[in-house]
Amino acid sequence: MHSETAKNIRESLKADCSKCFGLCCTALNIVASSDFAINKPAGTPCSNLQRDFRCKIHKNLRDKGFKGCTVFDCLGAGQKVSQDTFSGQNWQEHPEISKKMFSVFPIMEQLYEMIAFIAEALTFNISPSLQDKLNKQLEKLQGLSDMEADSILSLDITTCRLPVNELLLETSEYIRNELSSKDSSISIEEQCRGVDWIGKNLQGKDLRTSDLRGAYLIAADLRNSDLRGVDFIGADLRDANLSGADLSTSMFLTQMQINSAKGNDKTILPDHIQPPSHWIN
Ligand code: SF4
């Protein structure tokens, strides 16, 4: 696959709530916390969800204690389940499908997350053999997401993740090595994977090509830091301050991670990530 096609796939993975039957507001379990004002069991519609599947407090989610709703991003899994898997039938008019639909959604979400990461990996300048393996994996995942509901429900998602994780790791190491070997000014921070930098002052730090997989960066001060070529897969960026930081060529950064962080108009993001509205307002 041409990297431009992969880029288009990655950029097309966006939620379109107008084509979804409020699945994230219904299918998922919500536990009351500073991010959600209420408890809500999985399979029960949120009390703010209207008959038209729109949120009645959409414009005031943060003020009303539902910050988590502004962070969430299904990457389009919601409209895929609503429009494709269940052919546009909604759970209000067809309550007999609701249980199955709500069970398929979190699986589709995970498949879409994997598709997004693999498509992103294919946008990098990688070896033909790695490209070939990624293409095969992407095709496989797309095939799984197109299956009928019962087949999706029978998937062992943990087993699906294993080859994906291996390929993403291989891609990450390949790219970070390439970048650091071409630029002698890059000094790689050792053993950053899963590091606990909660609340740490990293202002202005050069972290280029670091492996921050699974790192705890909650409320870390990353203002004006250089985060190019950093692998962010699974990193917790809640309330991390990214104002003025350069993440332009970071890897495997998600919209949800960015939505949960702080930043400003000086933060440089990869093409497939949009600055959240709460950074500007
Ligand atoms: S508050 Fe709105 S966006 Fe959040 S779960 Fe409820 S209906 Fe959905």
Residues whose N, C-alpha, C, O or C-beta is under 5 A from the ligand:
A	BS01	SF4	C24 C25 C46 N48 L49 C55 F66 C69
